[in-house]
Amino acid sequence: MKPELGVCYYPEHWPEAMWADDAARMVETGLTWVRIGEFAWSRMEPTPGHLKLDWLDRAIETLGNAGLKVVLGTPTATPPRWMLDKHPDMLAVDAQGNPRKFGSRRHYCFSHQGYIDECWRIARIMGERYGQNPHVAAWQIDNEYGCHDTTVSYSASALQAFRNWLASEYGTIDALNEAWGNVFWSMEYNSFDQIDLPNLTVTEPNPSHVLAFRRFSSDQVVAFNKAQVNALRPLTNAPLLHNYMGRILDFDHFKVGADLDIATWDSYPIGFLSDRLEADEAHKTAYLQQGDPDMQAFHHDLYRAVGRGRWWVMEQQPGPVNWAPYNPAPLPGMVRLWSLEAVAHGAEVVSYFRWRQAPFGQEQMHAGLMTPHNRAAPALAEARHVADDLTKLGDVRQRVAKVAIVFDYASEWAWNTQPQGAGFDYFRLVFSTYKAVRRAGLSVDFVSAADIPADQYKLVLTPGLASLDTELADRLEASGSLVILGPRTGAITDGFQIPQQGRPGLSGLDCDVDLIETLPPTSERSIEGGGAALHWVERLSGEARNLLTFSDGNPALMSSGNLWYLGCFPDEALWDRVIELAAREARIALHPMPAGLRRRETAEHVFLINYNAQPVTWNDHDIGGCDVAILKRNPPGQD
C-alpha cells in the first residue's frame, strides 16, 4: 500500500475563479485527495426542499479534472437555521436542562427521529447525484461525532428513546429493577414510563442507571451513523468513513466503525498537549511545539483497530490551531514528522486541515497550508517534502505486533460514572500502559474486548477492563498469550454490580481483590525493588505467585500460568519493571528508548521518530531533532 496525501478544502468559502488554481497547486504540492462538503448544507439547500447543487457539481468537476480524488462529506454536522424552524425540538439538551442552541455546529440530538430522517434524505440526494461520479472516491459521514460534548443529550426525544431502549434491553420492569439493584434507596419502578434521565438528582444517581444511559447514548450514535450508511450504500461503491476525534470516548467507535469501510481521525498534536493530556509542566514545556511523543501514535493504533486495518488521518495539524488554551506553532520539521509517523502506523492517507486559512468565522485563527491572502504558509513546503518522501519510500506494509492492549469504551463510561478516586481515569490508565510498551521500543496493536484473538499476540494487556463475561474470561484463560489483567479488571458486571464470583473472577487465576483504596496526588505506595503505585491500590490475596510486592509486604503483581494480575496504577518506573518481567516471560526482545524517541516496526522498515528538538543517537543511529530515520529491516519482516 503506497500512502498518499490530501487536504481539506471549502470551495464555498472562495470565489469560483480560484478553484482551478487551488486544485493545480494542490497537485503540484503532491496531494492526491481533497475533502469537501461536510459543512455546506446551507449552500446545498438554502431553504427546505430548494436544492442548489450546481456549484458543488462544478467544484467536484474542477478538482477531479485536476487529478484529485474527492472525499465528499454529508453536511449533517451543521444543520442550517431553517432546520430548527422545521424541527424546533431537535436541539440537544445539556445535563442542566439547557438547550444547546443554534450558532455554531453539532446542534442536534442523536435521538431526534425527525432530524435523523432529514439526514437520511440529504445523504440519499447526494448519493443519487454523486454516487457514481468518477471523481468522488470516498464519502465522509457527518463530522467528529462527540466533539463539543454532544454525544449525551437530556432532551425529550432522548428520554422517550431511552425508555424504549430499556424496554428492549430488559424486557420487564422487574428485570430492570433486579439488574440495577433498585431496592437500594427505594428506587424501584413500576413501569418503564416512570424512568427519567439520570441528571439533576439530589446526589449521584444509581451507577447502573447512568451506565445504561451511557450505553444507550452510544447506541444512538451508532444508529444515527447507520441511517446515512443505509442511504449511501446502495448508491455508491466508494468507501464510507467517519473522522473521529482524539480522546473522545463517550460512544463506542468500534460499533460505529463496524458499519464503515475506513476509520479516520483528526490529529492535532500541539492542541492536544495542552487541551487533552495530563502531564507536568516540564513535559509540556519540552514538547510545547512538538506534541506528546505517544499521543498521536496511540490514536493511530486505536483507529487502525477501529477500521479493521484501514485508516487515515483526515485532519492533520499544519500550524497553530485556534481552540487550545495556548496555540504555539510547530517547530520546523514537525508537520513532516507527524505525517511520516502516521504512515509508519499504517495510514493510507494523511490529509492536512486545511488548504487555506479562513478569513472569517470561528476558525480564522486556525492555520492552513496557505494564508488567507493566498501565500504559502510554512507547512506547505513540509507537505511537499512528505510527498517526495513517500515517493521514495514506496509501499508500507503493516505487521502484527507482539503486544496488544484491549481498549473498551464501556469501561471508560463505567469508571467515569464511579471513579472512586479523583485520580482514576480510564484513558490515563490505558495511555500509561501504552507509553510503557513504547518506552520499551515495541510496537502495539489495539483490540476490542469483543475481538481478542486466541494466539496472535505474545502479550495482551487489559488495564481497567470493567467487565469480564464468561466467554471473554474463557478466551483469556485459553489464550496462548501472556495476559496481564488489572488494575480494576473484572470489577463489575455489565449492569454495574460487584460480580458474585468476586474480582477479577477468573477460575484459572487464584487471586482475589479484597480491598480497594484510592490515593491523592501527593501520596504513593512504594514497591520493593523500585517503582510505586499511584491513584489506585488493591489488596490482593490468593495462592497465585507473587511477582512484585508492596513495601508493606502485600502482593502487587500475582501470576497463575499465563494469567497475571496487577493490583495498582503504576508509575513509570513500575510500569517499566512490569513490561520487563512480562517480556522476559513471553520471550519478547526489548529495545529501550531514550526520552522523546520512539520506534515503530513495519514489514520492511523500522521508523525512528524523534520528538525532541535536539538530535538523538541510539544504537549507532543519528536522528536529527524533529526528524524521522527510516531503516530497512534486514532481512525484511524478520527481527
N, C-alpha and C positions, 0 to 999 in steps of 0.2 A: 504494500500500500504506500503510494507516494503522497505525503502530506501536501496540503495546499493552503493558501492564504485567502482571506476575504475581508470584507469591510461592511459596516452598517451605513446605509445611505437613506436620505429622506428627500426624494425628488420634489415632494410637495412643499418643501421649505425654500426651494431655489427656483429662479426663473428657468423656464424650459430651455432657453438658449444656452444654458450652462451644462445641460445634461451630457451632451455628446463629448464635450471637452473633459468633463469629470470622468466619464467612462474610459476615454482614451488614456487619461493619466493613471487611472486605476490599473489598467492593463500594463502600462509602461512600468508601474511600480512592482509588478509581479503578482498582482491579485487576480484571482480567478472566480471568486464568489462575491455576491453582493446581496445583503438582506434589505428588503424594503417592505413598507406597507403596514407594519404592525401597530402604528398609532394613527392611522389615516382615515378612520371611519367617517369623520365629519366631511371629508373631501370625497369619499366614495359615495356617501348617501347624505347629502346636506339636509334633506327633510325626509320624513318617513315614506319609503317606497319610491323616492325620486333618486334613482341611481345616476351617478356621473363617474363612469369608469374609463372614459376616453383618454384622460390624462394618464391613467395607470397603464392602459394599453400602450401608449406611446413611450412611457418610461421603460416598460419591460422590453419593448422592441429596441429602443436605443441602447440599453445596457446589453441585451443579448446580441445585437449586431456587432457590438464592440468585442465580443468574445467572452463575456461574463456569464456565469451561471447564477440565476436568480433564486434566492430563498424568499418566498412570498409569505408574509405574515398575515394571519387573520387578525383584525383590528379590535378584538374583543376586550383587551385590557383598558381601552379608552372609549367607553360608550359616549356618544355625543349628547349634547344637552337636551335635544328633543326626546331622547330615550327616557329621560327622567320624567318628562311631561306625560309620556305614554305609560310609564310604569313607576309611579311615584313611590311605591313601596319596595323598589329594587335595591335600595341602598343597604350596605352592611351597617350593623349597629355594634358599637363597642361595648365592653363589659360594664360600663357605667350607664348604658342605655342611650348613648348619643349616636344619632345617625352620622355617617362619615362625610356626607355632603359632596356636592359637585365642585370642581375647581382644580383638580389635579388629575389623578388617574386611579385605576383599580377600585373605583367606587361602586362596586356591585357585591351582592351577596350570592355565594355559590349555590344557595338553596332556592333562589327565586326562579320558579319554573318559567315565568314569562320572559325573563332575560335569557335563560338557557335556550328557549325557543328562538329568540332573536339571534342568538349566536349561531345556532344551527342554521338559521335562514341565511345569514350573511356568508357563512362558510360554504353553504350549498351554492349560493350565487357565484362566489369566487371560484369554486371548484368547476362549475359548469362552464365558466368563461375561460379559465386558465389551466384547468386540469390536464389538458393535452397540449398546452403551449410548449414548444420545444425549448424555450428559454427558461421556463420555470422548472428547476431541477430539484427543489425541495420545498417543503412547507413548514413554517413555524406556527404552532397553535398558541394563541394568546401571547402573554409575555410575563415572565417572572412571577409565577404563582407564589403567593405568600408574601411577596415584598410589601413593605409598609404595614406589617401585622394585619393582613387582610384575609387569612385563612379562616379564622374563627369569627363567627358573627352571631349576635344575640338578637336577631330580628324575629318578627312574627313568622316569616317564611321558614327560618331556621328552626323555630320552636315546633311548628307543625311537622316539618320533615324529620326532626329528631324523634318525636313521638312515633311516627310511622316506622322509623328505623328501629327503635326499641321494640316495637311490637313484632317486627320481623325477626329481630335477633333473639328475643327471649320467648316469644310465643304467648306466654301468660304473665300476668302481673305477679302472681305468686313466685314464678321462677325468677323474675327480676328482683323481687324483694329478697329472696334467698341469696342470689348471686351478689347483691350489693350489701348484704348484711344490714338491711334497713330496720331490723329490730333495735339496733343501736340508736339511741336518742329518739325513739318513736317516729322513725322516718318512713314507716310502711305506707304504701299506696294501695288504693282500691281499684284504680284503673290507670291506663297509660295517659289519659287526658289530664290527670292530676299532676303529672310530672312537668316541672318547669326547667328552664335552663339554669346551669349552676353558677349564677352570678348574683351579686347583691345580697348574699346571705349574711347573717349576723357575724358568724365566724366562718372558718373554712368549710366548704361543702364536703359531702361524702366523697372521698377519693375515687370510689367506684363510679359514682355519678360523673365526676369530672373526666375520668379516663374514658368512659363510654362516650361522652360528648366529644372528646378529642378524636376518638376513633371515627365517630360519625362525621366530624368536620373534615377529616382526611378523606373519607369515602365520598364526600360531596365534591371535593376537588377532582377525584378520580372520575366521578360520573360527569362532571362538567366538561372535563377534557375529552372523555369518550364520546360525548354528544357531537363534538366537532370532528373527531375521528370518523364517526359514523357518517357524517355529512360528506367528508372528503374521500374516504377510501374507495367508494365505487367510481369516482370521477378522475382519479389520477393514479399513476404507478410510481410517482415520485415519493421519496421517503418523507415521513411525518416526524416532526421533532418538537421539543419544547426547550426553552432556555431557563434552567433552574438558577437559583442564587446561592452563594456561599453562606453556610451556617443558617440556612432557613430549614428548620426541622419539623415544622408543625403539620406537615402532611407526608404521607408515605411516597417517596419518589420512586421506589421500586414498583409500586402498584400503578402509578401514573405511567411509568416507563414501559410497563408490560403492554400497553396499547399503542406504543410508538415504535419507530424504527431506529431512532438515534437520540441519545441524550446529549444535551449541550448545557454549558453553564457559563456564567458571566464572571470573569476573573478580574478583580480589582485589588491587586496585592497591597498597594500602599494605603488605599482606603480601608481595607480590612484590618491592617495592622493597628490602626488607631480606633476603628469603629467596632470590630468584632473579635478581638483577640485579647485574652488576659495575659499580660506579661509585665515584667518590671520595667522601670524607666530606662535602665541601662540597655536592655534588649531592644526596646522601641527606639532608642536613640541610635544604636548601632545599625539598625535596619530601617531607619526612617525613610530612606529614598530607594529601598530595595524591596520591602515587604518581608514577612517572616519566611525563613528558608523552607518551611514544611507546609504552610497553609495552602498554597496553590497545589502542590503535589497531592496533598490529602484529598482535595476535591477532584483533581484529575482521576485519581484511582477510584474514588467513590462513583463518579459518573461513568467511568468505564464499566463498572459493575451494573449501574442502573441501565445503561444502554446495551447490556449483554455483549460488550466488546466494541460497540460502535459509539463514538462520542466525539464532540467538537468543543472548542471554546467559541462561543457565539459572540461574546463581547470581551475583548482584551484591552485593558487599560493602556493607553498610549502616552498619557501625560497626566497632569493634575486633574483630579475629579472635583466635583462641586459639593458633595454631600457628607464628607467625613468632617470630624471636628477641626482637623487641620489638613491641608492639601498640598504637600510639597511635590516637586517634580521628580520623576525617576532619574537616577544617575545615568549618565551615558552608558549604553550597553544593556540596560535592564530590559527594555522592550524586546530586544533580540533574545536575551536570556529567557524571559518568560515564555516567548514563543517556542524556542527550542526545547525548553523543559516540557511544555505541553506535548510536543512531538515525541519526546522520549517516553512519555507515558501513554502514547497511543492516539493522540488527537489526529483525526482525519483532516480537520480544517481548524485553523486559528484565524478568527475574524476580529478585526480591530473596531473599537467603538470610539469615534465614528469617523466618517470621511472628512467632514468639515465641521468645525466648531460652530454651534448655533449662535446667532447674534441676538436671540430673543428667547423668552421663556425661562423655565426653572433651571435649565441646564446650560445657560450661556457661559458659565464659568468652567464647563467641562471641556477639556482639551480634546482635539481630534488629530488626524494626520495632516489636516490643513487648518489654517487660521480662518477666522470669519471673513477676512479680507482676501482669501484665496492665495495665501502664501504657504509655502511648505513649512509645517511645524517640525520640531526636531525629530519626532518619531518616524516621519516619512522615510528618511534615509535608512533608519534601522529596519523598517519593514522591507525596503528594497534589499538590504543586506541579508535578511532572513530568506527572502525568495532565492537569492543566489546560493545561500547555504543549503536550502532544500534541493536545489537542482544538483548540487554536488553530492548530497547525501543519498539521494535515490530512495528506494523503498525502505520503510522502517516496519519491521515485524515484531510483534509482542511475543513474550514467552511467559508461561505460567510462573509466578513467583514461588518461592519456597515457604513463604509466610502469608497467612490470610488473617484478616481481622473481621469479625462479624459485626456488621452495623445494622442497628434495629431502631427504626423511627419510633415505634411504640414505647421503647424503653426511655427515650427522651421525654415523651409525654408523661410517663409514669413518674419519673424522678423529678420532673418539673412540677407535677401535682403534689408530691410529698417528698421534698428533698431531704428532710430530717436535719440537714445542716446547711447553712448558707454557702459553704464552700463546695458542696457537692453538685456537680453539673455533668450530665452525660457526655456532652460534646467534649468538655475539658478532659474527662477521663479517657475517652477513646483517642482524642488527639494526643494526649500524653503517651499512650501506648504506641501510636503511630510514630511519634517522634523518636521514641526509644529504639524502635526497629530501624528507623532511618539513620540514627546515630551509629548503629552497628554496620551501616553500609549495605543494608539489604533492601531489595525491592519488596513491595507489598501489594497484595490483591485484597479488595473488599468482597465480602459475600453477605447476602441477606440471611436471616435466620431460617428462611424457608428453603434456601439453596445451598446449604453446607454440603460439599461433596465428601464422599467417604474417604478417599485415599489420595486426593490430588495434592495435598499440601503436607509438608513435614511438620509444620507448626501452625496451630489455629488458636487465636486468642479471642475470648468472649467477654471483654470488660463490660460490666454493668448490664448484661443481658437480663432484663427484668424477669421474664417468664421462660420456664423450660417445660414444655409439654412432654408427654411420654414419648411421642415419636421423635422429637428433637433430641431428648436425652438418650434414647436408644441409638440414634445415629452418631452422637458424640462418643458414646461408650464403645460402639463397634468400629469407630474410625481407626484407620491406620496412622492417624496423625497424633502427635503430642498435642493435647488440648489444655490450655490454661484458662480456667474459669475464674470469674470474680475480678474485683470485689463486686458484691451485690448481684451476682448471677443467680437466677432461680429464686429470687426473693419474694415474688408474689405470683398469684395466678393471673390469668387474663382479666378476671373480674376484680383485681386488686384486693385479694385476701392472702394471708400468710398460708402457704401450702401445707396440707395435712402431713405430708411426708417430711416437713422441715426444709431448711435451707442448707445447701443448694438442692438436695433431694435426689442425687444420683446414686443408684444402688451400687454401682461399681466404685464409688469414692466414699470411703469411710471417714467422712469429715462433716461436722455439723457446725453451724453458726449459732452460738448460744447467747451472744450479747453483742449489741451494736452501740458504738458511741461516735459522736462527731466532734471535731476539734476546731477551735477558732484559728484564724490565720497565724496567730502568734505562738501556736503550740504544734508540737510534732511528737511522734513516738519513734525512738531510735531502734534500729535493727542491729543485732550482734554482727560484727564484721563490716558494718558500713551501710549508709543509707537510712532513710526514715519514712514513716507513714505520715501523710498529710490528710486533713479533712475528715477521713473516714477510717475507722478501725473496727474490726470484727474479732470477737473472742471465739477461737476455734477449738474444737475437741474432736476426738475420734482416734481410731487406730491407724490412720494414714501416717505415712512417714513425714517427719518434719524436715523440710529443706532449708528454711530460714526461720529465725526465731527473734521475737522482740527481746529487748534488753531485760524485760521483766520475766523472761522465761516462757511466755506464751508463744505458740506457733504463729507464724506469719504466712508461710507457704507450705502446703501439705500435698503429698502425692500418693496415689494408688495406681500403679501401672501407667497407662498413658494419660491419666486424668490428674491434673494439678489444680489446686485451689489457692488463690491469692486473697488473703483476708484484709487488704488495706488498699488505700490510694497511694501509690509510691511516689516519692520524689524522684528526680532524675537519676541520682546515684543508685537508688534501689531498683529502679526500672532497668538500669544498665546491668545490674547483677542478675536480675531475673532473666533477662534476654540472654545473657552469657550462659547461665545454667541451662536454659532451655536449648540453646544452640548446641551445647555440648551433648545433651541428651539426644537431640534429634539429628546430630551429625550435620550441622549447618556451619559452613565456614563464614566467619565474621570478617568485616573489613572496616574497623573502627575509623570514624571520620573526624577530622578537626572541625571546630565550630564554623558554621556557615557554609561548609562544603557538603554536597550531597551527591549520592551515586545512584544511577538508575540503569538497570540492565535491559537491553532488548535482545532479540535473537542474534543480531550481528554486531551490536555495538555496546559499549559502556559509555554513558554520559557522565561527566564530572561537572557539576553545576556549582559555581562559586558565587554565593550571595554576598560575600564580603566585598567591601570597596577596595581591599588590598589583595595583591596576588597571594596564592597559597601553593605550597609544594607538598605533594602527597604521593608516596610510593614512586618517587623519581619523576613525577609528572608535575609540570608547572602550569598552573591555571591562573590566568590574569584576573584582576578584580572585575566583578560584574561580567564574567565571561564563562564560556562553556567549552570544555575539551571533549571531543568525541573520539573515542578509541575503538579500533576494530577488535572484536573478540578473536582470540587465536587458540584453537580454530573456532569459527562461528558456532554459536549455540552450545559451547562447552564451557565448563568452569575453568 
